[in-house]
C-alpha cells in the first residue's frame, strides 16, 4: 500500500553550460516527494523505503537541515526568515538513500499555508566539500508564491569549481497534476550574456508503493552512487575543455540567503 501522499517521481535531469565551452548532459532519474506533517502524524510502513533505518531506499533525518527533527528545523528557519504562516503541509523533494548512500546536490522544501497556498520554498544545496547552504524563496510582503513564476536570489555558495561565486540564480517551479518541473538558471552577470547554466529536474509523480519503489530500484541500480560519479566525470570533461578553475572560497557567514523581495521579470 502507498503511504498517504508519499510519491516517487520518474523523470530526468538536464544540464547545459553555454560558455566558455559548451557542455551538456541529460539522464534519467527519480526523486521522492514526502509530506512531512502527514508522515509525522502517520508514519509510512513500506519494506522498500525506510525512515531512519536501513532499507533498499531510505530517508534519513541526518541528511537534511541540521540533522535533527526536520519539521522543527524548517519551522525555525522559516520563522527566522520572517515566514510565520507556513502552517500547512511541508513537502520535501529529495533523492533517497540507496543501500545507505546518497548525495543530494539540491533538495527542495515546499512550505504551504493552512489554506493550501504555497508560502515559501527552501532550496537546500550541498557541495562535495560537505558544506550546506539554504536559499529561502518567499515574498517579503507575505503573499503566496505562484507555480511558474520566476524567483531570484544572489549566488553566495560555492558549488562547482568551474563557476565563480557571483551572480544570481533564477528558479521556476511547476506542478500540474502529476507533472513536476524545477528549472534553475544561473546568471554570472556577464554583460549581455545568456545564462551560464540551465538546469532542470522533471518527473511524473506516482504513489510510492512497494511496486513503484521496486521498479525504481531495478531500473536504476545504485543510482545515488552514480550521481557523485557523474559529478566527477563531468568535472574532468570540463577540465579537459580548459574551462577555468576557481578555488573554493570561505563559505557564507549566514546559513540562509533570502530571495529578492519581488519576483524577477522575464
N, C-alpha and C positions, 0 to 999 in steps of 0.2 A: 504493500500500500504506500501511497505517497504521503509524505508529511504535508500538512496543510500549508499551501503557498510556497513550499520549498521547490525550487525549479533548477533545471540544468539547461543551459543554452548551448546549442550546437551551431557553430559558425566559423568565422575566420578572423585572423589578424592581418592587417595590411600596413605597410610602412614604405614611405617613399621619401628620398632625400633629393633635393634639386641641385645642390652645389656644395663644394667646387667640382665634385664628380657625382654624377647621377648614380643612385643606388636604391634598389627597391626589392622588397620580398613580400610574399604572402604565404600563409599556411593555415591549414585547418586547425580549429581549436574548440575548446569548450570552457564554460565557466559556471559557477554556482551563483544563484540569486537566493539569498536567505532572509526571511522575515524575522528579525531578531526578537522583537517583542512577542510575537506569536510562538517562536521557538522556545523562549524562556518560560512562557506560560504552559506550553505543552511540548516537551522535547520530542523530537522525532525518534523513531525506532526502526532503523534500517541496518541490515547486516553490511551492506556495501559502503555506507557512509557513517563514520563515527564522529562524535563530538568530544574532543579532548581525550580520545582513545585511538589506538591503532586500528586501522581497517584498510581495505583497498583504497578507499578515499577517506579523508578526514579533514575536519575543520577544527583548528586549534586556536584558542584564545591568545596564546603566546605569539601568534603570527601577525597580530594586528594591534593597533593602538599602543597602549603601554604594557601589553602582555597580560592584563588582568581582565576584569569583567568588561566586555565590550560595550554594553549599554551604559554602564557608569562612566566609562571613558568618553564615549561620543556625546553623552549628555553634558558632561563638564566642558568638553571642547566647544560645543555649540554655545553654551552659556557664556563662556569667556569671550566668544566672538560676537556676543550681542544677540544670539538667536535663542529666545526663551519659549517659543511656542511650537517647537517641533515635537509635540507630544503624541503624534500618531505613530504609524509603523515606520520602522527604520530598516531599510533593505541593504544588505551587504552584498556587493557584487565582487567576487574574487575567485581565483583558482583554488581548488582544494589541494591538500597534500595527496600525493600518490605514493603509496607504500612508504609513507613517512616523510617524503621530501616535497618541498615547494619553494619556488621563488616567484613572488608576485611583483613585477615591475610597477604596477599600479592597481589599486583596489578602489572601488567607489562605494560610498555610503550615501544612500538616498534617504533623506530625512523629511518626513511628511508631518503636516499638522493633523489634528484630530479629525478635521473635515475632509482629509484626503489630499489637500493641496500640497504640492512639493515646495517645501520651505527652504531647504538648503541641500547642497551636495558637498561632501568632503572627498577630495581626491588624495589618497594616501600613497605616496611614492616611495619606493625603496630603490637604493642603488646597490651595486655589487661590493661596496665598501662597508656593508652592514649599517648604513645610515638610513634614516627615515624622515620624511617631511610631509606635512599636510597642507593642501590648498583648500580654503573654505570658500565655496561659491554660494553667495547669498546676497540679496538686495538689502542695502543699508536701510531703506525705508520700510522694510518688513513685508513687502508684497511677495507673493509666491513666485517661484520660478515657473517658466513655461517650457514644456518639451519643445525642442527645436530651436530655442533662442540661443544666441551666442553669448558666452560669458568669458571675461578676460581677466587674467591675473599675471602679475610680473613673475618671471622665472628667477628664483633665488637659490635653487638647489641643484647641485652637480649630479647629473645622471650619466651622461656619456662623455668620455674623454675627447670626443670629436665634436663637441659643442661647447661654446663658452657659456658661462653663467651670466647671461644678459638677455634682454628682450622680454618676450611675453608669450604666454600660451592663450589660445582661444579654444574653448571647449564647446561642444554641441552634443546634446543627448536627445535621443528619440526613443519613444516606447509607444508602439502602435500595435495593439493586440498582443500577439505573441512575439513580435519582432522588436529587438533591442539593437540600438546603434549608439556607439560613443565615438566621436571624432575629436581628435586633438591636433591642432595646427600650432607649430612652433615658429614664431617670427623672431629672427635675430635682429630685426630692425635695420638691416642693410638697406640703404637708400633705394627706394623704388622696386625692391625685390619682392618676389612671391615668398610664401612660407618656406623656410629652410626644410622643415619636416612636416609631413602629413601622415598621421597615423589613425587607423580606425579599428574598432573592435565591434563585431556584429555577431548576432546569433538569433536563432529562433528558440523560444523558451518552451520546454516540455516539463511536465511534472516529474520531480525526482522520485523515481521508483526503483526497486531492485532491478527491473528490466532495463530502464534507460541508463542507470549507472553502469550496469554490466556492459551495455552496448558501448558506452564511452571508454570503459576500461579496455575492452577488446579491440576497439577501433584505433585507440591512441595509446598503446602501451608505453609506459614510462614517459608520459607527456611532459610532466613538470621537469624531469631531468633534461629533456630536450630543450626547454626554454632557456636554461642557463647555457647549454651547449651552443645554441643558436646565437645567443648574445656574443659569445667569444668568437664564434666563426665569422659573424658579420663584422666584428671589430677588426679581425685580421684582414678581411677583404677591404675595408676602408683604409687600413694602414697601407696595404699594397697599392691602393689607388692614390696614395700620397695625400690623403685628406689630413689637414693639420691636426696635431695632437695637443690638447690642453691639459696641464696638470690640475689635479683636484685642489680647489681652494678650501678654506675652512668652511664647515657647514654653517648655515644661517643661525644667527643668535637665538631667534624665536622659533619654536617648533611648528607654528602655523602661520601661513600667509593668507590674508583675506583677498577676495576679489575686488575689482573696481566697484565703485558704488552703483554704476549704471552698466547695463549690458553693452557690449561692443556693437557697432553697426557695420553691416557688410558693405 
